[in-house]
Amino acid sequence: MNTEKAIKATIFSAMGVTAVIICVTWAGKEKQFSEQQSRVSVYNRLTTLIGKIITVSNADSLLTWNKSFNSDFYDGETIPPEDSATLLAMRRFRFELNDKLSGTTNILDSGRFEKTGQDIIKACQMQIAKMTKGSEELAKNN
């Protein structure tokens, strides 16, 4: 009789430990997924903003979006430091944006402003592709 109770208690304990392990693992994966979604959202917002900036013809809108670019992305810490490609593209774009706002034109490369904006968009798209590829591989492994 005692052996039967011990077996039942052992099975119950093992099931309880398994349930706890599953819950902890699930919570960790959920947090990782949430962080990844947040980063993808940041890259999408940056891409949209840069698209607006490089296509705008209104100086007032350009000035407003410049402030948004500087405060939300350039001066903020929304892009992780390990994403050096995007950060470098943003730095180059900021110089070109400041030149455009001051009325300076690049006589050697008149499309430089748009090209540097496209560099940011491409860098963001590459980061999104890396993150989504990583999440697809993670889902396959689980």
N, C-alpha and C positions, 0 to 999 in steps of 0.2 A: 504494500500500500504506500509506504513512504517513497519507494522507488518511483512509483507512478506519479506521485505529487512532485517529486524532484524533476522528473522528465517534463511534466507540464509547466513547471515554473521556469525551467531552462528554455523551453520552446517559447514561452511567453516573453521572457527576458530578451531572447535573441530577436524576436519579432519587434520588440520595443526599440532595441538598439538599431535595428535595420531601419525602422521608421524615422528615428532621429537622424541617422546618417543621410537618408533620402531627403529629409527636410533641409538639412544644412547644405547639402550639395545643390539642391534646387534653389535655395536662397542665394547662394554664391553665383550660380549661372544667371539668375534673374537680375542680380546687381550688375554683372558684367554686360548683359544684354542692354540694360537701361543706360549704362555709361556709353556703350557703343552707339545706341540710338541718339543720344545727346550729341556726341561728336559728329555723327552724320548730319544732324540738324544744323550744327554750326557751319559745317562745310557747305551745306545747301544754301544757308542764309548768306554766307560770304560770296558764293558764286552768283546768287541773284543780285546782290548789291553791286558787285563788280560789273555785271552785265548792264545794270542801269547806268552806272557811272560812265562806262565807255561808250554808251550810245546816246547820252543826254546832250541836248544842244542848248538847254536853258542854264545860264550861269548860276541862277539862284538855287536850282535843284542840285547842280553840281556842288555848290558850296555846302548845302545841307547834307548831301550824301557823303561828302568828304568828312564832315564832322562825325557822321555815323561810322564811317570806315575807321577813322582814327580812334574814336572812343570805344567802339564795340569790338574791334578786331586788332588794330595795330597796337594801341596802348593797352588794351585788355589782354588777359591771359587765356583767351579762348582757344588758340591754336597751340597744341602741345609743343614743347621745345624740341622734341625728337623729330618733328616734321620740318626739317630744315629746308626742304625744297619749297614748301608753301611760304615759310617765313622769309626766305630770300626773295621770292617772287613778290611778296608784299612790300618788302623794303624797296625794291626797284620801282614798283608801281607807285609807291608814295612819292618818290623823287619826281617821277613823270607827272603825277597828279599835281604836285606843288608847282611844277613848271607850267602846267596848263592853267592853273588858277592865277598865276602871276602874269600870264600872257606870253610866256616864253615859248617859242616854237623851235623844234629841232629841224634845222634845215637839211641835215643829212639824211634823216629818217622821219618823214612826216607822220608815219603810222606807228611810231614807237609807243605812244601812249596806249593805243589799242592793243598792240602786241604784248606789252607788259601785263595788261589786264587779262588777256587770253592766257598768259603763262600762269596766272593765279588760278584761273578756272580749270586749266589742265591739271595743275598740281592738286587741286581739291578733288577733281574727278578721280585721279589716281589713288588718293587716300581713301575715298569712298569705296573704290573697287577693291583695295586691299582689305578694308574692314569687312565688306560684304563677303569677299572670298574666304576670309578667316572664319566668319560666322557660319558659312555654308560647310566648311570643313569641320568645324566644331559640331554642327548638327549631325553630320554624317557619322562622326565618331561616337556620338551618344545614342 
